[in-house]
Amino acid sequence: MVIDRISIDPSRMAGAPTVRDTRVTVTAVLGQLAAGRSVEQVLEDYPYLERDDILAVLAFAADSVQRELPFVAA
């Protein structure tokens, strides 16, 4: 499952969800995508990330919203 690429460790980045065991937060990647940057541009900024990492960020965000707002249709 792609969400397995997201880590939550209280000792890293104050417990914010990160991509794998890096210091790249889910919100950092989402922020870049929300600002209009393409997946390819994000990968250029973070060359140690993979396309599946970006997909995991999106899946994690969607799952988080679904849990927060359970009335939203999946």
Rosetta blueprint (number, residue, H / E / L):
1 M L
2 V H
3 I H
4 D H
5 R H
6 I E
7 S E
8 I L
9 D L
10 P L
11 S L
12 R L
13 M H
14 A H
15 G H
16 A L
17 P L
18 T E
19 V E
20 R L
21 D L
22 T L
23 R L
24 V L
25 T E
26 V H
27 T H
28 A H
29 V H
30 L H
31 G H
32 Q H
33 L H
34 A H
35 A L
36 G L
37 R L
38 S L
39 V H
40 E H
41 Q H
42 V H
43 L H
44 E H
45 D H
46 Y L
47 P L
48 Y L
49 L L
50 E L
51 R H
52 D H
53 D H
54 I H
55 L H
56 A H
57 V H
58 L H
59 A H
60 F H
61 A H
62 A H
63 D H
64 S H
65 V H
66 Q H
67 R H
68 E H
69 L L
70 P L
71 F L
72 V L
73 A L
74 A L
